[in-house]
Amino acid sequence: MKKMLLISHDFPPLHSVESVRSFKFAKYLLDFGLKSDVICGGQQEQSCVYGLDIHRIFSPDNILLRAFELFTGLDSKLLWTLSAIRTGKRLSSKQNYDMILSRSTPISSHLVAYKLKRSNNIPWVADFSDPWTQNIYKKYPFRSIKKIDEYLEKKVVYAADRIVFTSQRTKDLFLSKYVDMPESKVRVIPNFYDKTDFQDIKKSHNSDKCTFVHAGSFYKIRSPEPFFNALDLLRSEIDISNIHVKLVGNMKGFEYLVEKYDIGNIIEMTGVVSREEANMYLSSADVLLLIDAPSDTPSVFLPTKLVDYIFMEKPILAITPAGTSADVVKATNTGTVVSPLDISEIKNRIKEYYELYQESNLTISPNLNEISRYTAQQCAKDMYEIIEELTQ
């Protein structure tokens, strides 16, 4: 059996997109005969889960470090890398690892892998959730600080044997910067869905109201306001009291919009909940709601929640600019796409779905072949094929 060193600061029981993806890769790569030792953040202890040897390295997390990241744009987990590198070197001295797989964010996971790659010279795959220095949400207060990140990024991407992104558009954006990078070195493995996460969910639904459910937090320019504005316009055409909207996730900083548009009677804000609870809310929806930030250029991001959505067999109202999310919804034939800037069209789509609900005709005809690309098993197979290229 081959053995891999997986470096992912986020790992269960920590709840995050990176945590889930890293764990699922480790779990399903076992089916291909690849066992993982894991270096992650958390309380300092060693444990074994699903046949994985997990080495948790204490990761400082306080208000000063968060402020450091907020005001510099640099990763607040940099201190964690020092202990993680020492642990990686100790493990590598005892184990003959066939390869390293690192996952960001935080980007520190790749910095640990970079150091271990230089020490051991074994194949390394760097798996990115989002662009690093090309991320539109990442702001640098000074050009000099961005240069630090660009320096680190260059070290990482040239040292890695393979680089993985979650969308073709992210790959294309990356290659537009690193024009001398062989395209064959950069691969795409999307975020994925694992049916075992949904198998114990019991559906509950209030059939008296047409229920829209949005899973995920709002932040910065990613706001629920376009949807709220459209609801406000719609009330002049129909009675919207039979529409119910559940917002599952962090609404901090956007609560005032509910009062601004006087829609408190139809909006339910659950706050942050567990992944299991979020999945229950999705299963009870009539329409699944995706709200992305407006963008002047096509969006490269593939939200994990959208991948969950396309497997739910429910229509999706995707309020998103041109880009990856729009591509996925259209290719899978799972819903409609509207620009966040087109409030009138958002209103029309809400009305259309509500009328279909009243007619008991809220159905879709999904492209199952396209959807199959996003299963955890298929994506683990895709990762294993990359690993096989490097370890044969």
N, C-alpha and C positions, 0 to 999 in steps of 0.2 A: 504494500500500500504506500502510495506517495504521501508526503507530508508537507504541509504549507504553514507558513507563519503569517497570520492575519493580523494586521495592525489597524485598529479602528477605535478611536477614542470613545465613540458612542457604541454601546453594546448593551443588550438587555441585562438587567431590568430597566435601564435608562430608556425612556420613550422618545424616539426621534425617527425621522425617515432613514437616516444613516444607520441607526441601530438596527432597524428592521432589515434593511437590505444586507448589511454585513452578516447578521445572524442567518438569514435565509440562504445566502451563498454558502456559508459554512455548513449548514444543515444539509442542503441538497447536493453539495459537492461530495459528501460522504457516499452518495449513491453511485458515484463514478470512481470510488476508490481513492479519494483524496481527503485525508484527515487534517484538521486544522488545530494548531495552537494559537490562542488569541491573546494579544496584548491590548488592553482597553483601559479606560478611565474607571473610577469608582473607588470603593473601599479596598485597601491593600490586602488582597487575599487570593488564594488559588482555589479554583473549583472546577468541577467537571459536569458539563451539561450536554446531553445528546452526543456523548463521546468526544466533546471538545474540551481540551485543557485550556482553561481561562485564567489569565494572569491579570488581575485588576491592579492598576497602579494609581495611587492617590493623585487626584487632579485638583489643585487649588482652585477654588471658585468663590470669589468674594466681590464686594462692591467696587473695590479698587481695580481689580482685574477687568471687570465688566466695563468700568469707566475707561480704562486703558484701551480696550478694543473699540469702544464707541468713539473715542476722540482721536484715535490714531488710525483705525482701520486694520491694524495688525491683529493677529490671532492671540486671544487671551490664554490659550492653552500651551503657549511656548514653554512655560516652566515644566509642564508635564513631560515634554519630550526628553528632558535630561534623565529622569528615572526610567522612562520607557526605553530609551536607547540602551541604558545599562542592563535592563532586563532582557532585551532582545539579544544583546551580545552574550549574556550568560546562557540563555537558552540555545543560541546558535553554537556555542562551544560544546554542548552536550548532544545536540540533535543534528542530523544531516538533513536540513530542509531542502526540498526540491525547488521551492520558490517562495516569494513574498507577494502578498496582496495587501495593498493599503487603500483605505477609503476615507474620503473627506466629504463634508466638512466635519470637524475643524481641519484646517489644512495641516496642522501639526502632525497628523497621522502620516502624511507623505514625507515630512521632514525626518521622522523616525526611520521610515523605510529607506530614505536616501542614505542616511548614515550607515544603516545595516547593509545596504547594497554595496557601499564602498568597502565595508569591512569584509564581506563574505563573497562578493561577486557572484551571487546567484540570481536567477531570473526574477524580475520584479514587474508586477502589473499595478499601475496607479489608477484607481477607480474614482472618478470625480462626480460629485452630485451636480455641481454648477460650474460655470466658468470661474476662474480665479481672479486675475487682474482685469478681465474683460466683463465682469459682472456689473450690470447697470445699477444694482442695488448697493454696491460697495462704493463708499465715498472716502476719499483720502483728503485730509485737511491740507496736506502739503505734498508737492511733487516729489520731494526727497523721500517721503515715506512710501509713496507708490513705487519709487525706484527700488526700495528694499524688497518689496513684494515681487517686483518684476525680476529682480536678481535671483530670489529664491525659486520663483516659478521656473525660470530658465534652467537652473540647476536640476530641479526635479524632473522636468519633462524630457530633458536630453539624457538623463541617467536612466530613466525607466525604460524597460524593454517594450512595454505596451502601455498605451494610455486609453482609458475607457471613459466615454461620456454617455449620458442618458438620452441624447437626441442627435439626429443627423445635423440639425441646425447648430448645435453647440460644437460639434466636430468641425463643421465648415467655418464657424467663427474662429475657432482655435487655429485652424490651418491658414486662415487669412493673415494671422499674425506670425506664425512660424512657417514661412513659405518654403523653407528648406527641409522641413520635416517630412519624411516619407509617409504618404497617406496610409500605407499598409500597417504602419505602427499605431495608428489611431483607430479605435473601434467604437461601435455603438452597441450598448446593451441597455435597453430602456428600463425604467422602473417597472415593477411587476406586481402581479396579484397572486395571492396564495389562497386557494379555496378553503384550506384548513382553518383559516382565520374566521371564516363565516359559517362553518358547519354546525355550530351549536347555537346560532342566533335564532331566536324565536321572533317572528314578525308580529308587530302590534301596530294597529293603524286606526286612526279616527276617520271613518269613511264620510263624515259630515263636512269635512273641509278638504280642499285641494292643498296638499302639503308640499312645499318646496323646501329642500334641505341642502344647506351648504356646509361642507366639512372643511375645516382649515381656518387658520387665523388671518386677521387683516393687519397690515403694517405698512408704514411709509405711504407710498402712492397707491398701494393696493387697498382699495376702499370699497365698502358696500354701497356707496352713495349713488352710483349709476342705477342700481337696482331699486333703491329706495325712491329715487327721483321718478323712475318709471312707474312705480306703484302709485305715487302721488298723482301723476297724470292720469293713470288708469281709473282712479276713483271718480273722475268726472264722466266716465263712460259706463261703468258698471259698478255694482255693489261688490266691494272687495272684502267684505267681512267674512266671506266663506273661503278666503285664501289664508293659509297659515304658513308662516316662514320660520324655519328652525335654523339658527346660526350656531353651528357646533365648533367652538374654538375661542380663541382670544379676541375679544372686541374692544380691548382697552384703547381708549383714545377716540373711539368711533361711536360710543354710546349716545352722544349728543345728537347724532343724525336721526335716531328714532324719534326723538322729540321734535327735531327740526321739521320732519315730514309728517308728524302726527300719525304715526303708524304703530304705536305701542300695542294696539289691540290685536294686531296680526303677527307681531314679531316675538319670537321666543329665543332668548340668548342663553345657551346652556353653559357657557364658559368652557374651559379646557376639561376634557374628559378622557378616559382611557380609550385605547384603540378599540377595545371590545364594545364599549358604549357607543363610540362613534359609528361603528359598523351597524349597530342596532338602529341608530337613527337613519342611516342610509337605507336599511331594509324596509323602513316604514314610510319612505317618501313616495310621492306620486311623480314628482319631477326632481331631478338632481341638479343642483345649481353650482356652476363654476364661475367665479368672478376673478379675473386677472387685472393687473394694472394696465392702463393704456400705454401704448408705445408707438414712437414714430417709426421704428423699424420692426421687422418680424421678431416675435419673441422666441427665444431658444429654449425656454424652460418647459419641462414635462412634470407637472405636479403629480405626486403619488396618488392623491385623491382621485384624479381623473382616471388613472388606471383602475382603481377600485370601481369607479362609476361605470366604466364600459362593460364590466362583468355583471352588473346588477339587473340588466334587462329592463331598465327604466329610461325614459327619455331624459336627455341632458340639455339644459339651457346653458350654453357656454358663452358667457359675456367676456370675450377675450379678443385681443388684436390678432391680426394675421400672424401665423407662426406655428410652433409645435403643437400646442393644445388644439388649435383650429384644425391642423392637419389630421390629428388623431381622431377627433370627433367626426370629421368628414369621411376619413378612410374606413372607420368602423361602422359608419351609418347609425350612430347612436344618439343623434340629437341635432340641434340647430346652433349656429354660430352667429353672434352679433357683436359688433364693436362696442367697447365700453363708452365710446363717445357718442353713439347713436341712441339717445334716450328714447326717442319716438319708436324706433324699431324694437328696442327692449320691451317697451310697453306692449307693442303688438304681439310679440312672442309670448309674453305672460298671458295676455288675453286669449291667444290661440290655444295655449295649453290648458287654460282654465275651461274653455268651451269644450275641448276634447274630453276633459275630465267629467264635465256635466253629462256628456253623451256616452260615458263609459267606453271611450275609444282612445285612451292614452296608451298606445302600443308603438313598438318600433320593430324594425326588421334588421337586426344587426348583422354585420359581416363577420361571421364566426371564424372564418379562416384568418382574417386580419387580426381579430382579437386574440387568437391563439398565440400570437407572437409575444404576448405580455404575461404569460404564465410563469410562475417561479421556476418550474421545472425546465421550461424551454430556455429561460435566461441563464439558469445554472449550467445547462448544456452548452450554451454559447460561451460562457466563461471557461468551462472546462476545455473546450476546443482551442481557446487562446492559450491556456496553460499547457496543453499537449504540444502546441507548436514550439513552446519554449523549453520543454523538459524532455523531449524525445531523445 
